Amino acid sequence: ENGVHWIHVRFNGRDIPDSPFRIVVGQANADPGRVFASGSGLRQGET
């Protein structure tokens, strides 16, 4: 969904430094080729 979102990142049940992170999602100048994600959180995430 386009708009402002907050991402909370935790490690061992605790927020990492500077979490939550503010991001802006939109379609202007979108380039999926510039996106990279990795880590075990992609295999076993919690919401």
Backbone atoms as SQL, in Angstrom:
CREATE TABLE atoms (id INTEGER PRIMARY KEY, chain TEXT, resi INTEGER, resn TEXT, atom TEXT, x REAL, y REAL, z REAL);
INSERT INTO atoms VALUES
  (1, 'A', 1, 'GLU', 'N', 0.846, -1.175, 0.000),
  (2, 'A', 1, 'GLU', 'CA', 0.000, 0.000, 0.000),
  (3, 'A', 1, 'GLU', 'C', 0.887, 1.232, 0.000),
  (4, 'A', 2, 'ASN', 'N', 0.620, 2.153, -0.902),
  (5, 'A', 2, 'ASN', 'CA', 1.383, 3.395, -0.969),
  (6, 'A', 2, 'ASN', 'C', 1.167, 4.219, 0.292),
  (7, 'A', 3, 'GLY', 'N', 2.212, 4.936, 0.693),
  (8, 'A', 3, 'GLY', 'CA', 2.114, 5.812, 1.850),
  (9, 'A', 3, 'GLY', 'C', 3.291, 5.638, 2.787),
  (10, 'A', 4, 'VAL', 'N', 3.187, 6.237, 3.960),
  (11, 'A', 4, 'VAL', 'CA', 4.231, 6.155, 4.982),
  (12, 'A', 4, 'VAL', 'C', 3.970, 4.931, 5.850),
  (13, 'A', 5, 'HIS', 'N', 5.023, 4.152, 6.083),
  (14, 'A', 5, 'HIS', 'CA', 4.926, 2.957, 6.917),
  (15, 'A', 5, 'HIS', 'C', 6.103, 2.940, 7.887),
  (16, 'A', 6, 'TRP', 'N', 5.937, 2.224, 8.977),
  (17, 'A', 6, 'TRP', 'CA', 6.997, 2.061, 9.973),
  (18, 'A', 6, 'TRP', 'C', 7.362, 0.589, 10.048),
  (19, 'A', 7, 'ILE', 'N', 8.656, 0.296, 9.988),
  (20, 'A', 7, 'ILE', 'CA', 9.142, -1.079, 10.059),
  (21, 'A', 7, 'ILE', 'C', 9.871, -1.250, 11.382),
  (22, 'A', 8, 'HIS', 'N', 9.401, -2.198, 12.172),
  (23, 'A', 8, 'HIS', 'CA', 10.023, -2.525, 13.452),
  (24, 'A', 8, 'HIS', 'C', 10.881, -3.769, 13.250),
  (25, 'A', 9, 'VAL', 'N', 12.170, -3.670, 13.580),
  (26, 'A', 9, 'VAL', 'CA', 13.086, -4.791, 13.408),
  (27, 'A', 9, 'VAL', 'C', 13.575, -5.208, 14.780),
  (28, 'A', 10, 'ARG', 'N', 13.437, -6.501, 15.073),
  (29, 'A', 10, 'ARG', 'CA', 13.869, -7.031, 16.367),
  (30, 'A', 10, 'ARG', 'C', 14.850, -8.172, 16.176),
  (31, 'A', 11, 'PHE', 'N', 15.729, -8.331, 17.145),
  (32, 'A', 11, 'PHE', 'CA', 16.675, -9.439, 17.184),
  (33, 'A', 11, 'PHE', 'C', 16.661, -9.976, 18.597),
  (34, 'A', 12, 'ASN', 'N', 16.428, -11.269, 18.736),
  (35, 'A', 12, 'ASN', 'CA', 16.308, -11.902, 20.056),
  (36, 'A', 12, 'ASN', 'C', 15.271, -11.193, 20.919),
  (37, 'A', 13, 'GLY', 'N', 14.174, -10.776, 20.291),
  (38, 'A', 13, 'GLY', 'CA', 13.072, -10.172, 21.019),
  (39, 'A', 13, 'GLY', 'C', 13.252, -8.711, 21.395),
  (40, 'A', 14, 'ARG', 'N', 14.344, -8.096, 20.972),
  (41, 'A', 14, 'ARG', 'CA', 14.602, -6.696, 21.313),
  (42, 'A', 14, 'ARG', 'C', 14.749, -5.866, 20.044),
  (43, 'A', 15, 'ASP', 'N', 14.249, -4.618, 20.094),
  (44, 'A', 15, 'ASP', 'CA', 14.407, -3.721, 18.953),
  (45, 'A', 15, 'ASP', 'C', 15.887, -3.484, 18.674),
  (46, 'A', 16, 'ILE', 'N', 16.268, -3.483, 17.390),
  (47, 'A', 16, 'ILE', 'CA', 17.635, -3.135, 17.042),
  (48, 'A', 16, 'ILE', 'C', 17.765, -1.614, 17.106),
  (49, 'A', 17, 'PRO', 'N', 18.996, -1.087, 17.173),
  (50, 'A', 17, 'PRO', 'CA', 19.166, 0.362, 17.244),
  (51, 'A', 17, 'PRO', 'C', 18.471, 1.081, 16.087),
  (52, 'A', 18, 'ASP', 'N', 17.859, 2.184, 16.400),
  (53, 'A', 18, 'ASP', 'CA', 17.151, 3.056, 15.449),
  (54, 'A', 18, 'ASP', 'C', 15.843, 2.479, 14.931),
  (55, 'A', 19, 'SER', 'N', 15.427, 1.305, 15.408),
  (56, 'A', 19, 'SER', 'CA', 14.129, 0.750, 15.017),
  (57, 'A', 19, 'SER', 'C', 13.062, 1.413, 15.881),
  (58, 'A', 20, 'PRO', 'N', 11.927, 1.770, 15.325),
  (59, 'A', 20, 'PRO', 'CA', 11.400, 1.483, 13.993),
  (60, 'A', 20, 'PRO', 'C', 11.959, 2.438, 12.934),
  (61, 'A', 21, 'PHE', 'N', 11.894, 1.971, 11.683),
  (62, 'A', 21, 'PHE', 'CA', 12.363, 2.733, 10.537),
  (63, 'A', 21, 'PHE', 'C', 11.169, 3.253, 9.750),
  (64, 'A', 22, 'ARG', 'N', 11.216, 4.517, 9.368),
  (65, 'A', 22, 'ARG', 'CA', 10.146, 5.124, 8.567),
  (66, 'A', 22, 'ARG', 'C', 10.484, 4.924, 7.098),
  (67, 'A', 23, 'ILE', 'N', 9.534, 4.395, 6.343),
  (68, 'A', 23, 'ILE', 'CA', 9.722, 4.240, 4.905),
  (69, 'A', 23, 'ILE', 'C', 8.527, 4.843, 4.183),
  (70, 'A', 24, 'VAL', 'N', 8.749, 5.251, 2.958),
  (71, 'A', 24, 'VAL', 'CA', 7.680, 5.767, 2.112),
  (72, 'A', 24, 'VAL', 'C', 7.551, 4.826, 0.924),
  (73, 'A', 25, 'VAL', 'N', 6.366, 4.281, 0.744),
  (74, 'A', 25, 'VAL', 'CA', 6.096, 3.359, -0.355),
  (75, 'A', 25, 'VAL', 'C', 5.300, 4.101, -1.414),
  (76, 'A', 26, 'GLY', 'N', 5.748, 4.007, -2.641),
  (77, 'A', 26, 'GLY', 'CA', 5.048, 4.664, -3.738),
  (78, 'A', 26, 'GLY', 'C', 5.457, 4.068, -5.064),
  (79, 'A', 27, 'GLN', 'N', 4.790, 4.486, -6.111),
  (80, 'A', 27, 'GLN', 'CA', 5.070, 3.948, -7.429),
  (81, 'A', 27, 'GLN', 'C', 5.978, 4.846, -8.261),
  (82, 'A', 28, 'ALA', 'N', 6.163, 6.072, -7.874),
  (83, 'A', 28, 'ALA', 'CA', 6.993, 6.982, -8.658),
  (84, 'A', 28, 'ALA', 'C', 8.439, 6.490, -8.673),
  (85, 'A', 29, 'ASN', 'N', 9.013, 6.395, -9.859),
  (86, 'A', 29, 'ASN', 'CA', 10.406, 5.971, -10.035),
  (87, 'A', 29, 'ASN', 'C', 10.692, 4.591, -9.460),
  (88, 'A', 30, 'ALA', 'N', 9.710, 3.727, -9.399),
  (89, 'A', 30, 'ALA', 'CA', 9.912, 2.383, -8.858),
  (90, 'A', 30, 'ALA', 'C', 10.792, 1.564, -9.794),
  (91, 'A', 31, 'ASP', 'N', 11.769, 0.854, -9.236),
  (92, 'A', 31, 'ASP', 'CA', 12.657, -0.009, -10.012),
  (93, 'A', 31, 'ASP', 'C', 12.888, -1.292, -9.228),
  (94, 'A', 32, 'PRO', 'N', 12.123, -2.358, -9.505),
  (95, 'A', 32, 'PRO', 'CA', 12.264, -3.606, -8.757),
  (96, 'A', 32, 'PRO', 'C', 13.668, -4.192, -8.833),
  (97, 'A', 33, 'GLY', 'N', 14.435, -3.839, -9.851),
  (98, 'A', 33, 'GLY', 'CA', 15.800, -4.340, -9.975),
  (99, 'A', 33, 'GLY', 'C', 16.741, -3.785, -8.923),
  (100, 'A', 34, 'ARG', 'N', 16.312, -2.760, -8.203),
  (101, 'A', 34, 'ARG', 'CA', 17.157, -2.156, -7.170),
  (102, 'A', 34, 'ARG', 'C', 16.839, -2.674, -5.776),
  (103, 'A', 35, 'VAL', 'N', 15.942, -3.651, -5.683),
  (104, 'A', 35, 'VAL', 'CA', 15.528, -4.185, -4.385),
  (105, 'A', 35, 'VAL', 'C', 16.320, -5.445, -4.071),
  (106, 'A', 36, 'PHE', 'N', 16.822, -5.533, -2.846),
  (107, 'A', 36, 'PHE', 'CA', 17.542, -6.721, -2.393),
  (108, 'A', 36, 'PHE', 'C', 17.133, -7.010, -0.958),
  (109, 'A', 37, 'ALA', 'N', 16.835, -8.245, -0.676),
  (110, 'A', 37, 'ALA', 'CA', 16.498, -8.659, 0.692),
  (111, 'A', 37, 'ALA', 'C', 17.127, -10.016, 0.944),
  (112, 'A', 38, 'SER', 'N', 17.603, -10.232, 2.173),
  (113, 'A', 38, 'SER', 'CA', 18.199, -11.519, 2.524),
  (114, 'A', 38, 'SER', 'C', 18.035, -11.757, 4.012),
  (115, 'A', 39, 'GLY', 'N', 18.311, -12.961, 4.423),
  (116, 'A', 39, 'GLY', 'CA', 18.298, -13.300, 5.840),
  (117, 'A', 39, 'GLY', 'C', 17.216, -14.286, 6.207),
  (118, 'A', 40, 'SER', 'N', 17.370, -14.866, 7.383),
  (119, 'A', 40, 'SER', 'CA', 16.442, -15.900, 7.840),
  (120, 'A', 40, 'SER', 'C', 15.047, -15.352, 8.094),
  (121, 'A', 41, 'GLY', 'N', 14.925, -14.058, 8.322),
  (122, 'A', 41, 'GLY', 'CA', 13.608, -13.467, 8.544),
  (123, 'A', 41, 'GLY', 'C', 12.700, -13.597, 7.339),
  (124, 'A', 42, 'LEU', 'N', 13.274, -13.791, 6.170),
  (125, 'A', 42, 'LEU', 'CA', 12.465, -13.995, 4.970),
  (126, 'A', 42, 'LEU', 'C', 11.910, -15.410, 4.916),
  (127, 'A', 43, 'ARG', 'N', 12.542, -16.330, 5.603),
  (128, 'A', 43, 'ARG', 'CA', 12.078, -17.719, 5.629),
  (129, 'A', 43, 'ARG', 'C', 11.125, -17.971, 6.789),
  (130, 'A', 44, 'GLN', 'N', 11.317, -17.268, 7.889),
  (131, 'A', 44, 'GLN', 'CA', 10.493, -17.497, 9.074),
  (132, 'A', 44, 'GLN', 'C', 10.247, -16.174, 9.777),
  (133, 'A', 45, 'GLY', 'N', 9.379, -15.359, 9.195),
  (134, 'A', 45, 'GLY', 'CA', 9.084, -14.057, 9.786),
  (135, 'A', 45, 'GLY', 'C', 7.869, -14.116, 10.693),
  (136, 'A', 46, 'GLU', 'N', 7.759, -13.155, 11.578),
  (137, 'A', 46, 'GLU', 'CA', 6.604, -13.028, 12.461),
  (138, 'A', 46, 'GLU', 'C', 5.997, -11.653, 12.253),
  (139, 'A', 47, 'THR', 'N', 4.672, -11.594, 12.272),
  (140, 'A', 47, 'THR', 'CA', 4.003, -10.307, 12.155),
  (141, 'A', 47, 'THR', 'C', 3.134, -10.072, 13.360);
